[in-house]
Amino acid sequence: MSALIYYITLPFIHALAWLPLSVLYRLSDVLHFLVFRVLGYRRSVVRGNLARSFPERGPAERKAIEERFYRWFCDLIMETLKTLTITAQEVEDMVKVEGREVIERYHEQGRSVILVMGHWGNWELGGARFAGMGLHQLYVIYHPLQNKHFNDLIVRMRTRLGNRLYTMSETSKAMLRDRHLLTATAFIADQTPPPERAYWTTFLDQDTPVFHGTEKIARKLGYPVVYLGIDRPTRGRYVMRFEELVPDPERTVDGEISEAHTRRLEADIRSRPEIWLWTHRRWKHGSRPKTAGTL
């Protein structure tokens, strides 16, 4: 059945991917009306997340953020579909790079790096833009889909311009295996880990479990940690910023790296909240367990 659904939808997916972005944004406006006005997709999740994250902002301001979020969310869907056909030049035109010297310095030194980022902006276009920089080989960590056909499609979208992937389950072993290569490994740091194995901190005014694998691997391999934010000043235009976060991870104490990238992402979200993935059930585990603490 899953294969049948895939083969029925595949022609429509490719047809959309070949449309120019100007047309896709018009379709996004229609999609926004359906998702926001008609269906109210995950509206209760979005509103709950916003209310808990921004208690100091009034209902009218949070409502405005909510509507801008859904507009960005629909644009994100169309832009992601476009990655099936987009060219390296089109990506370069859409995504400006700031802080390139941070990555260039490590490239000149022959040092691999860890990139930490969140679901803020457009991480798919960010990966595509990195591929065109001609520096480190980028590996993106991802969680495979259960549907093999759609998973293969996602893999093709993310690798067609030169990037490679690690599955979440193989990341540690694969990075150890590939430590002789010059790589940049991208960790999406705002996903939700099992609470009993997490580093617990406060994020957007809420108790939040954070994957501490980023920290453990950085310290074990001695890879500098670079923060990558992908801002969207206007529709269809992004700014990808590299910032030095932890240049010497081996000198850090437990929890220091996790706190650093959590605080940096939090600052970006507060600066432009409408381009973070509020439909995500980030706080589904509630408050930290009484027995849990920071590492």
C-alpha positions as CSV (number, residue, x, y, z in Angstrom):
1,M,0.0,0.0,0.0
2,S,2.8,2.4,0.9
3,A,4.5,1.7,-2.5
4,L,1.2,2.5,-4.3
5,I,0.8,5.8,-2.5
6,Y,4.4,6.7,-3.4
7,Y,4.0,6.0,-7.1
8,I,0.7,7.8,-7.2
9,T,2.1,11.0,-5.5
10,L,5.6,10.9,-7.1
11,P,4.5,12.5,-10.5
12,F,2.8,15.4,-8.6
13,I,5.9,15.9,-6.4
14,H,8.2,16.1,-9.4
15,A,5.7,18.4,-11.3
16,L,5.8,20.8,-8.3
17,A,9.5,20.6,-8.0
18,W,10.0,21.8,-11.6
19,L,7.9,24.9,-11.1
20,P,9.7,28.2,-10.6
21,L,9.8,29.5,-7.0
22,S,7.6,32.4,-7.9
23,V,4.8,30.0,-8.7
24,L,5.5,27.8,-5.7
25,Y,5.1,30.8,-3.4
26,R,1.7,31.5,-4.9
27,L,0.8,27.9,-4.3
28,S,2.1,28.4,-0.7
29,D,-0.4,31.2,-0.2
30,V,-3.2,28.8,-1.1
31,L,-1.7,26.1,1.1
32,H,-1.5,28.6,4.0
33,F,-5.3,29.3,3.7
34,L,-6.0,25.6,3.8
35,V,-3.6,24.7,6.6
36,F,-4.1,27.7,8.8
37,R,-7.7,28.9,8.1
38,V,-9.5,25.7,7.1
39,L,-7.7,22.7,8.7
40,G,-6.0,24.5,11.6
41,Y,-3.1,22.0,11.4
42,R,-1.7,21.3,14.9
43,R,-3.1,24.7,16.0
44,S,-3.4,23.6,19.6
45,V,0.2,22.5,19.7
46,V,1.4,25.7,18.1
47,R,-0.6,27.9,20.4
48,G,0.4,26.0,23.5
49,N,4.1,26.1,22.6
50,L,3.9,29.8,21.9
51,A,2.0,30.6,25.1
52,R,4.5,28.7,27.3
53,S,7.6,30.1,25.4
54,F,6.4,33.7,25.4
55,P,4.2,34.3,28.5
56,E,5.3,37.9,28.5
57,R,3.8,38.6,25.1
58,G,0.1,39.2,24.9
59,P,-2.5,37.1,23.0
60,A,-2.5,39.5,20.0
61,E,1.2,39.4,19.6
62,R,1.3,35.6,19.9
63,K,-1.5,35.3,17.4
64,A,0.5,37.4,14.9
65,I,3.5,35.2,15.4
66,E,1.3,32.1,14.8
67,E,0.0,33.4,11.5
68,R,3.5,34.4,10.3
69,F,4.7,30.9,11.4
70,Y,2.1,29.2,9.2
71,R,3.1,31.3,6.2
72,W,6.7,30.4,6.7
73,F,5.8,26.7,7.3
74,C,4.0,26.5,3.9
75,D,6.9,28.3,2.2
76,L,9.2,25.7,3.8
77,I,7.2,22.9,2.3
78,M,7.5,24.3,-1.2
79,E,11.1,25.2,-0.9
80,T,11.9,21.7,0.3
81,L,10.1,20.2,-2.7
82,K,12.2,22.5,-4.9
83,T,15.4,20.9,-3.6
84,L,14.6,18.0,-5.9
85,T,15.5,20.2,-8.9
86,I,17.2,23.3,-7.6
87,T,20.6,24.1,-9.0
88,A,23.7,25.1,-7.0
89,Q,23.5,28.6,-8.6
90,E,19.9,29.1,-7.5
91,V,20.8,28.1,-4.0
92,E,23.7,30.5,-4.0
93,D,21.3,33.3,-5.1
94,M,18.8,32.5,-2.3
95,V,21.3,32.0,0.6
96,K,23.9,34.6,1.6
97,V,26.7,33.4,3.7
98,E,28.2,35.3,6.7
99,G,31.1,34.1,8.9
100,R,32.6,32.0,6.1
101,E,36.0,32.7,7.5
102,V,35.2,30.5,10.6
103,I,34.8,27.4,8.4
104,E,37.6,28.4,6.0
105,R,40.1,28.7,8.9
106,Y,39.4,25.1,10.1
107,H,39.5,23.9,6.5
108,E,43.0,25.5,6.1
109,Q,44.0,23.8,9.3
110,G,42.7,20.4,8.1
111,R,40.3,20.2,11.1
112,S,36.9,18.6,11.0
113,V,34.1,20.4,12.7
114,I,30.7,19.8,14.3
115,L,27.9,22.2,13.2
116,V,25.0,22.7,15.6
117,M,21.7,24.2,14.4
118,G,18.0,24.0,14.9
119,H,14.8,23.8,12.9
120,W,15.0,27.6,12.4
121,G,15.0,29.1,8.9
122,N,15.5,26.5,6.2
123,W,17.9,23.8,7.1
124,E,17.5,22.0,3.8
125,L,18.6,25.0,1.8
126,G,21.4,25.5,4.3
127,G,22.8,22.1,3.6
128,A,22.5,22.7,-0.1
129,R,24.4,26.0,0.2
130,F,27.1,24.4,2.3
131,A,27.7,21.9,-0.5
132,G,28.5,24.7,-2.9
133,M,31.1,26.3,-0.6
134,G,33.8,23.8,-1.6
135,L,35.2,23.3,1.9
136,H,34.5,20.4,4.2
137,Q,32.5,17.3,3.1
138,L,29.1,17.8,4.9
139,Y,27.4,14.9,6.6
140,V,23.8,15.5,7.8
141,I,22.4,13.4,10.6
142,Y,18.9,12.2,9.8
143,H,16.2,9.8,11.1
144,P,15.2,7.4,8.3
145,L,11.5,7.2,7.4
146,Q,9.7,3.9,7.8
147,N,8.4,4.2,4.3
148,K,11.4,3.0,2.2
149,H,10.2,4.8,-1.0
150,F,9.7,8.2,0.6
151,N,12.9,7.7,2.6
152,D,14.9,7.2,-0.7
153,L,13.3,10.3,-2.0
154,I,14.4,12.4,1.0
155,V,17.9,10.9,0.7
156,R,18.1,11.9,-3.0
157,M,16.9,15.4,-2.1
158,R,19.6,15.9,0.5
159,T,22.5,14.4,-1.3
160,R,22.0,15.4,-5.0
161,L,24.3,18.4,-4.7
162,G,27.1,16.6,-2.9
163,N,26.2,16.2,0.7
164,R,26.2,12.8,2.5
165,L,24.1,11.4,5.4
166,Y,24.6,9.6,8.7
167,T,21.6,7.9,10.2
168,M,21.1,8.8,13.9
169,S,21.8,5.3,15.0
170,E,25.2,5.1,13.2
171,T,26.5,8.6,13.9
172,S,29.0,7.9,16.6
173,K,30.5,4.9,15.0
174,A,30.5,6.5,11.5
175,M,32.3,9.7,12.7
176,L,34.9,7.6,14.4
177,R,35.3,5.6,11.2
178,D,35.6,8.7,9.1
179,R,37.8,10.7,11.4
180,H,40.6,10.6,8.8
181,L,38.4,12.6,6.5
182,L,37.9,16.4,6.5
183,T,34.2,16.7,7.5
184,A,31.6,18.9,8.9
185,T,28.8,17.0,10.6
186,A,25.5,18.8,11.1
187,F,23.6,18.1,14.3
188,I,20.0,19.4,14.5
189,A,20.1,20.1,18.2
190,D,16.4,20.9,19.0
191,Q,15.0,17.4,18.6
192,T,13.6,15.5,21.6
193,P,15.7,12.7,23.1
194,P,14.5,10.0,25.6
195,P,14.3,12.0,28.8
196,E,16.1,9.4,30.9
197,R,19.2,9.7,28.7
198,A,19.1,13.5,28.1
199,Y,20.9,16.5,29.4
200,W,18.2,18.7,31.0
201,T,18.2,22.4,30.9
202,T,15.8,25.4,30.5
203,F,14.9,26.3,26.9
204,L,12.3,29.0,26.1
205,D,11.3,29.1,29.8
206,Q,10.6,25.4,30.0
207,D,12.3,22.3,31.3
208,T,13.7,20.7,28.2
209,P,15.7,17.5,27.5
210,V,18.6,17.9,25.0
211,F,20.5,15.3,23.1
212,H,24.0,15.3,24.7
213,G,25.5,13.2,21.9
214,T,26.7,16.3,20.2
215,E,28.7,17.2,23.3
216,K,30.1,13.7,23.9
217,I,31.3,13.3,20.3
218,A,32.8,16.8,20.2
219,R,34.8,16.1,23.3
220,K,35.8,12.6,22.3
221,L,37.0,13.6,18.8
222,G,38.2,17.1,19.7
223,Y,36.1,18.7,16.9
224,P,35.4,22.4,17.3
225,V,31.7,23.2,17.6
226,V,30.4,25.9,15.2
227,Y,26.9,27.3,15.5
228,L,25.0,27.6,12.2
229,G,21.9,29.9,12.1
230,I,19.8,30.2,8.9
231,D,17.8,33.5,9.1
232,R,15.1,34.6,6.7
233,P,15.0,38.4,6.5
234,T,12.5,38.3,3.6
235,R,10.6,35.7,1.7
236,G,12.9,33.6,-0.5
237,R,16.1,35.1,0.9
238,Y,18.1,33.5,3.6
239,V,21.3,34.4,5.5
240,M,23.4,31.5,6.7
241,R,25.7,32.5,9.6
242,F,28.6,30.6,11.0
243,E,29.7,31.5,14.5
244,E,32.5,30.1,16.6
245,L,30.9,28.4,19.6
246,V,33.3,26.0,21.3
247,P,36.8,26.0,19.7
248,D,38.4,23.7,22.3
249,P,35.7,21.1,23.3
250,E,38.3,19.0,25.2
251,R,38.7,21.8,27.7
252,T,35.0,22.0,28.6
253,V,33.2,20.6,31.5
254,D,30.1,18.4,31.3
255,G,27.1,20.3,30.1
256,E,29.0,23.3,28.8
257,I,28.6,22.6,25.1
258,S,25.0,21.6,25.5
259,E,24.3,24.9,27.3
260,A,26.2,26.9,24.7
261,H,24.3,25.7,21.7
262,T,20.9,25.7,23.4
263,R,21.4,29.3,24.5
264,R,22.5,30.4,21.1
265,L,19.5,28.8,19.3
266,E,17.2,30.2,21.9
267,A,18.5,33.7,21.1
268,D,17.8,33.2,17.4
269,I,14.3,32.0,18.0
270,R,13.5,34.9,20.3
271,S,14.8,37.3,17.6
272,R,12.6,35.8,14.8
273,P,10.2,33.3,16.4
274,E,8.0,32.8,13.3
275,I,10.6,30.7,11.5
276,W,11.0,28.0,14.1
277,L,9.1,24.7,13.9
278,W,6.4,25.3,16.5
279,T,4.3,22.3,15.3
280,H,7.0,20.1,16.8
281,R,6.0,18.5,20.2
282,R,9.2,19.6,21.7
283,W,8.0,19.5,25.3
284,K,6.0,16.3,25.2
285,H,7.9,14.9,28.2
286,G,6.9,17.7,30.5
287,S,9.0,18.8,33.4
288,R,12.3,17.1,34.2
289,P,12.1,14.0,36.4
290,K,12.9,14.6,40.1
291,T,15.9,12.2,39.7
292,A,17.2,14.0,36.6
293,G,19.7,16.7,36.6
294,T,22.3,18.2,34.3
295,L,25.2,16.0,33.4
